C-alpha cells in the first residue's frame, strides 16, 4: 500500500467515525427529546390525577355531611313516629273506656 493509499484509508475511517459519532449524537438527542416528552406527559397526568383526587375528596366530604344530616333527620322522624304511636294508643284506650261506659 502506498502512502497516499494509507492516507485515503485513514481519511475514510475518520469520516466513518465522524458520521458514526454524528449518528450516535442524533440518536442520543432523540432519546433525550422522547424522555422530555414522556416526563411532560407524566407530569400532566399526575396533575390531572391530583385534581381528580381533590374533586373526589370534596365530593366525599359533602356526601359524609349529607349522610350525617339524613341520620339526624331520620332520628327526628323516629321520635315523631314514636310520639304519634303513644298518642294513638292513648286515644284507643280512651275510646275503649268510652265504649265500656
KAJOSUL-V853972 format. One record per residue. N is the residue number from 0. PHI is phi in radians with two decimals (* if undefined). PSI is psi in whole degrees, 0 to 359 (NA if undefined). OMEGA is omega in degrees with one decimal (none if undefined). Layout:
N_PHI_PSI_OMEGA ; N_PHI_PSI_OMEGA
This chain:
0_*_138_-179.0 ; 1_-1.49_168_-179.8 ; 2_-1.12_323_-180.0 ; 3_-1.19_320_179.2 ; 4_-1.17_321_178.8 ; 5_-1.12_319_178.3 ; 6_-1.13_320_179.6 ; 7_-1.12_320_178.1 ; 8_-1.14_317_179.4 ; 9_-1.11_318_179.2 ; 10_-1.10_316_178.3 ; 11_-1.10_320_179.2 ; 12_-1.15_317_178.7 ; 13_-1.13_320_177.0 ; 14_-1.11_318_178.3 ; 15_-1.09_319_178.5 ; 16_-1.19_322_178.5 ; 17_-1.14_318_177.6 ; 18_-1.13_318_178.5 ; 19_-1.12_319_179.0 ; 20_-1.12_319_178.3 ; 21_-1.14_319_178.1 ; 22_-1.13_318_178.4 ; 23_-1.10_319_179.8 ; 24_-1.14_318_178.7 ; 25_-1.11_319_178.7 ; 26_-1.14_319_178.2 ; 27_-1.13_318_178.8 ; 28_-1.06_319_178.6 ; 29_-1.14_319_178.0 ; 30_-1.10_319_178.4 ; 31_-1.12_317_179.7 ; 32_-1.07_315_178.9 ; 33_-1.12_321_178.8 ; 34_-1.12_318_178.0 ; 35_-1.10_316_178.1 ; 36_-1.09_317_178.8 ; 37_-1.10_316_178.6 ; 38_-1.08_317_179.0 ; 39_-1.08_314_-178.7 ; 40_-1.19_324_178.1 ; 41_-1.18_321_176.6 ; 42_-1.11_318_178.4 ; 43_-1.11_317_178.4 ; 44_-1.11_320_178.6 ; 45_-1.12_317_178.9 ; 46_-1.10_319_177.8 ; 47_-1.12_318_179.7 ; 48_-1.14_319_178.6 ; 49_-1.12_320_177.6 ; 50_-1.12_319_178.5 ; 51_-1.13_319_177.8 ; 52_-1.08_316_179.1 ; 53_-1.09_317_179.7 ; 54_-1.11_315_-179.9 ; 55_-1.16_324_178.5 ; 56_-1.12_316_177.4 ; 57_-1.10_317_178.5 ; 58_-1.11_321_178.9 ; 59_-1.13_318_178.8 ; 60_-1.10_316_178.7 ; 61_-1.11_320_178.3 ; 62_-1.11_318_178.5 ; 63_-1.12_321_177.7 ; 64_-1.11_317_-179.6 ; 65_-1.12_319_178.0 ; 66_-1.08_317_179.3 ; 67_-1.09_318_177.5 ; 68_-1.07_316_-178.5 ; 69_-1.17_324_177.3 ; 70_-1.13_319_176.9 ; 71_-1.12_318_178.9 ; 72_-1.10_318_179.0 ; 73_-1.08_316_178.2 ; 74_-1.07_319_176.6 ; 75_-1.09_318_179.0 ; 76_-1.15_323_177.0 ; 77_-1.13_319_177.5 ; 78_-1.10_317_178.8 ; 79_-1.07_317_179.1 ; 80_-1.10_318_179.6 ; 81_-1.11_316_178.8 ; 82_-1.11_319_178.7 ; 83_-1.13_321_179.1 ; 84_-1.09_316_179.9 ; 85_-1.09_316_179.7 ; 86_-1.11_317_179.9 ; 87_-1.11_318_178.9 ; 88_-1.10_321_177.2 ; 89_-1.13_317_179.6 ; 90_-1.12_320_178.7 ; 91_-1.13_321_177.7 ; 92_-1.10_316_-180.0 ; 93_-1.13_320_178.3 ; 94_-1.12_321_177.2 ; 95_-1.08_317_-179.7 ; 96_-1.14_321_178.3 ; 97_-1.18_324_-179.6 ; 98_-1.20_331_179.1 ; 99_-1.41_335_-174.0 ; 100_-1.40_NA_none
